Amino acid sequence: MSEISPVLPVLSVDKILKNHPGCILHEDFVGICKPLEILDITSFAHLRMNHAGESAGQFGAIATNPEFMRNYLEKSHYNADVHVNPKHCHLSNCLMWDVLDLKGQASQMIKDAADHDFKHIFTVIKPSETHVDYFHFGTHLESQAINQRYVNHLDLLESFIAYFTHKMKASPDLYAAYDLKVSMSATNQADPSLYELEVLNNLSLSLEDKMDFLDQIKIDQINKMDVFTQRELDYVPLILLGLTSKEIAKKLNISVRTAEEYTASLRNKLKARNKMDLVSKLLELRKNE
């Protein structure tokens, strides 16, 4: 990987951080991210990279740790970030940094992040016509087996992203973080190198913990169909057809327990009392689409 010369931000780092909602409203932002602790995710950052209009090539960002953000900006680590290159993703639009063979500034960026308890980063990438959103999840834990937990509970991460997006848009003061823009000079082309991950037990949450997580990211105010994961959207028509969990499991090639967890998750999201109430609410949503 060739080294990339730093580029000066649109605003100085000190000025960005002095006025940044992630610093001024730090406790509010951390409060939004608190449900992630159930998954042992203790660090979170969101970066929005613009690729259209006058702000093309610029990004705005916010993180739970202002010192991590200061380090990231002062060392121009954004120039070493991997941005929307499908060959780096080992899942669809998801990036596990632990399985990349990083060199130069990219390697230093990950080491610096770990020094701020932002370890074993897992990134969910959401492209749109005008920008790309990068949702970075990290932990204070040492074991890289946390990556298996990210993958096991990708549906919960998707639900959190919907909740997070809603909460940020509902708070103009926090949303102003994306107005404090930094310019990027280029993207990094690091080559991925897979290696065997350490296997730990108990990487899947109990159904009770999953429900606790979903309860904490209360989504009553959000368009419910928007917060369903793609797998849940595949599941909805089968419920409406009246199929049993066993029949749905066979059709989707999943376990009966997983099918039952999907039902429980949908019931929680729609505050349905039972399966009959769930069907009624799903039909109502379909009518209102």
Secondary structure as UniProt FT lines:
FT   HELIX           13..19
FT   HELIX           21..24
FT   HELIX           26..33
FT   HELIX           34..39
FT   STRAND          43..50
FT   HELIX           53..55
FT   TURN            56..57
FT   STRAND          58..63
FT   HELIX           66..74
FT   TURN            75..76
FT   HELIX           77..80
FT   HELIX           86..88
FT   TURN            92..93
FT   STRAND          94..96
FT   HELIX           97..99
FT   HELIX           104..115
FT   TURN            116..117
FT   STRAND          119..127
FT   STRAND          131..139
FT   TURN            144..145
FT   HELIX           146..152
FT   HELIX           154..169
FT   HELIX           172..175
FT   HELIX           176..179
FT   STRAND          182..183
FT   HELIX           207..216
FT   TURN            220..221
FT   HELIX           224..227
FT   HELIX           230..240
FT   TURN            241..242
FT   HELIX           245..252
FT   HELIX           256..270
FT   HELIX           275..288
//
